[in-house]
């Protein structure tokens, strides 16, 4: 497979800093709980938390929907749930990429059942091509029309996560 740079590392890091400043401003005087969706979010999540200027707690949830294919299977399997209590707390779900919206919708529903004060969504990439479920992103890094993306945590069959830039696979 051939890959072509879509978003260079500097643009990614600049956007992460911008998102961190926006979240920090919105959550001044509070301590939000950031919930990252594993595995792809690790690089974005880490960079985002390090750039924030408000205290926060962190946890992770793990969902799988792709397997080794290049399109979502539609079947979402949760394999790790949040472990810290979120009842009555402001929660920010952090996702690397929103594609169909199915995984994110299921995760938000699950978290809503735990009684948080609020849930907001932060995604590095909003990919519009195959949206099947309407999802409101409160914080969004980049909108991408189409393409299978890898790098900066995004993978294809567990490959390419280590790349510093975001690429389109062709």
N, C-alpha and C positions, 0 to 999 in steps of 0.2 A: 504494500500500500504506500502511496505517495502522501506526503503531508506538506501543508503550506501554512506559514505563519498567518494567523488571523489577528491576534492581540499580543503585542510584544510585552516582555516582562515589565518594562518601565511604565507602560500604560496601566498594567494590572496593579502594580504597587501604588501608583498615584491614585487610582480609583479606590483601592482598599483604604488608603489614608482618608480620602474624602468621605467614604461610608462610615469609617470609625469616628470622624469628627461629627458627622450628622447624628449618629446614634448617641455619642457622648453628650451632645447638646440636648437631644430629646430626653435623655435619661438623667440629666443633672439632678443630684440630690436623691437618687434611687440606686438600687443595686439589682439590675436585671439579671435574669438567668439566661445565658446563651446556650441553646441546644443545637449542636452540630449534627448533621446527618452524614454518618460514615458510609463509605471510606473516602470518597472523593473530596470531601470538604476540608480535610486536615490542613492543607497548606493555606487556603483562604482563611479558615477559622483561626489558625495560629497567628497569621499576620494581622487579622482584624482585631483580635483581642489585645495583641501587643501594642496596637496603635490607639486603643481607646483610652480616654482620660478619666473614666468613671469606674468605680469598682464593679466587678461582676462575678457571678458564679458560672461555672461551666459544667456541662454534661453532654452526653451523646446518646443518639438513638441510631440504630442501624437498620436499614431497609434495603432489600435487594429486589430489583425488577428487570435487570437486563440479562443476567447470566453471561454467556459469551457472545451474544449477538450484538448487532448494531442498532436495534430498535427495542423499545421497551416491550417486555412480554405481556404487560398489563396485569400480571399476577404479582402482587406486592407481598413480600414476606418480611415481617419484622423479626429481627434476630437479637436485638438488644434494645431495652427500654431505658428511659431516664431513671436514675437511681436517687437523685436528690429530690426532696419534696418541692413541688411547684405551686401548691395550692395557695391562692391569694398573692402570688408573686407575678411581676411582669416578666414575660417570656419572649425571647427573640429566637425564632427558628432560623438557623443559618444553613443555607444550602449552596452547593457549588453551582448547580445548573437546574433550572426548571424547564422540563421538556413537555411531557404530556400533562403534567400537573397531578396525575393520579397518585403518585407516591406521596407528594407533599400534602394533598388533600386528606389522605388516610392518616398521615402522621399528625396533622393539625387536629383532626377529629379525636384521635386518641388522647392528645394532650389536653384538649378542651374538657374531656371527661375527668381530668385530674383537678379541675377548678382553679386555673390560674387567674390572676387579676386581668391579664390581657395577653394576647398572642400577636406578635408582629412577625413579619417574614423578611429576611434579608437574603438575597441571592446574588451571587457574583454575575451569573448569566441567566437572562430570560430568553430562552430559545422559543421562538414563536411558531415554528414549522408544524409541529404535531400536537398542538394544545388540544386536549380532550376535556379538560376540567378547568373551569374559570378559577384563577388564583390571583388574589390581590397581593402584589409585592409592595411592601412598605419601603424597602431599601433595595435598590437594584443597581448593579454595576454596569452591565452592558446588555443591550438587546441585540440578539443575533437572529437573523431571518431563518437560516437553514444550515445544515451540514452536521456531520458527526465530529465533535470536538474532543481533543485530547490535550494533555499537558496541564501543568499547575494543579495536579490532583485528579484531573479527568482522565479516564482510561478507556481502552478497548481491550477487553479480555485480560485485565490487570497489567497491560503494557502502557507505556508512555506517561505514567503519572509523574515521573521525575523531571520531565521537561519544564523549563522555566517560563517559556512562552506558551500561549494557547494556539493550537494548530487545528486546521480542518483536515480530516482524512479524506482522501479521494480514492 
